[in-house]
Amino acid sequence: MRFRQVYEERGKLFLVTQLCRGGELYGRIAQDRLTEEQAALAMASVVAAVAYCHRNCITHGDIKPENFVFTTRVKQPPLLS
């Protein structure tokens, strides 16, 4: 996911990222809109994202399908976290 801007205000950090119009992974799971192959690709992306974080000593405290989004509404867009 591309970062656009970072703002800090009263001890809070705000990250502005690219707009992802494809919806959440959870939405596609709930609507039964993923084939087995698409689900495998999505899980590979999730695992790769978590591995990247861990390699860089970053802990994600809320890993769930709602926190992974698709960039566009096409059938198999890239999945972002």
C-alpha positions in Angstrom: 0.0 0.0 0.0 1.4 3.4 -0.9 1.7 6.1 1.7 0.7 9.6 0.7 1.2 11.6 3.8 1.8 11.3 7.5 0.3 13.7 10.1 0.9 13.9 13.8 -1.5 15.6 16.2 -1.5 15.5 20.0 0.3 12.2 20.3 -1.6 10.5 17.5 -0.2 9.5 14.1 -2.4 9.6 11.0 -1.3 7.8 7.9 -2.9 8.8 4.5 -2.7 6.0 2.0 -3.9 5.3 -1.5 -7.6 4.8 -2.1 -8.5 1.1 -2.4 -11.9 0.8 -4.0 -12.1 -3.0 -4.1 -13.6 -3.7 -0.7 -12.5 -5.8 2.1 -11.4 -9.4 1.9 -14.1 -10.2 4.4 -16.8 -8.9 2.1 -15.7 -11.2 -0.7 -15.6 -14.2 1.7 -19.0 -13.4 3.1 -20.5 -13.1 -0.4 -18.9 -16.4 -1.4 -17.2 -14.5 -4.3 -13.8 -16.2 -4.1 -12.8 -19.3 -6.0 -10.4 -21.7 -4.4 -7.6 -20.3 -6.5 -8.5 -16.7 -5.5 -8.7 -17.7 -1.9 -5.2 -19.3 -2.1 -3.8 -16.1 -3.7 -5.4 -14.0 -1.1 -4.0 -16.1 1.8 -0.5 -16.0 0.2 -0.8 -12.2 0.2 -1.9 -12.1 3.8 1.0 -14.4 4.9 3.5 -12.4 2.9 2.3 -9.1 4.5 2.6 -10.5 8.0 6.0 -12.0 7.2 7.1 -8.5 5.9 6.0 -6.9 9.1 7.7 -9.5 11.3 11.0 -9.2 9.3 10.9 -5.4 10.1 10.1 -5.9 13.8 6.5 -4.6 13.3 3.6 -6.3 15.1 0.1 -6.1 13.7 -2.3 -6.3 16.6 -5.5 -6.8 14.6 -5.1 -9.3 11.8 -8.5 -10.1 10.3 -10.1 -10.2 6.9 -11.7 -6.8 7.4 -8.2 -5.2 7.5 -7.1 -6.5 4.1 -8.5 -4.6 1.1 -8.4 -5.0 -2.7 -7.2 -2.1 -4.8 -10.0 -2.3 -7.4 -13.3 -4.1 -8.0 -11.9 -6.4 -10.7 -12.1 -10.2 -10.1 -8.5 -10.7 -8.8 -7.0 -7.3 -7.9 -4.0 -7.1 -5.6 -4.8 -7.5 -2.0 -3.3 -4.9 0.4 -3.0 -4.7 4.1 
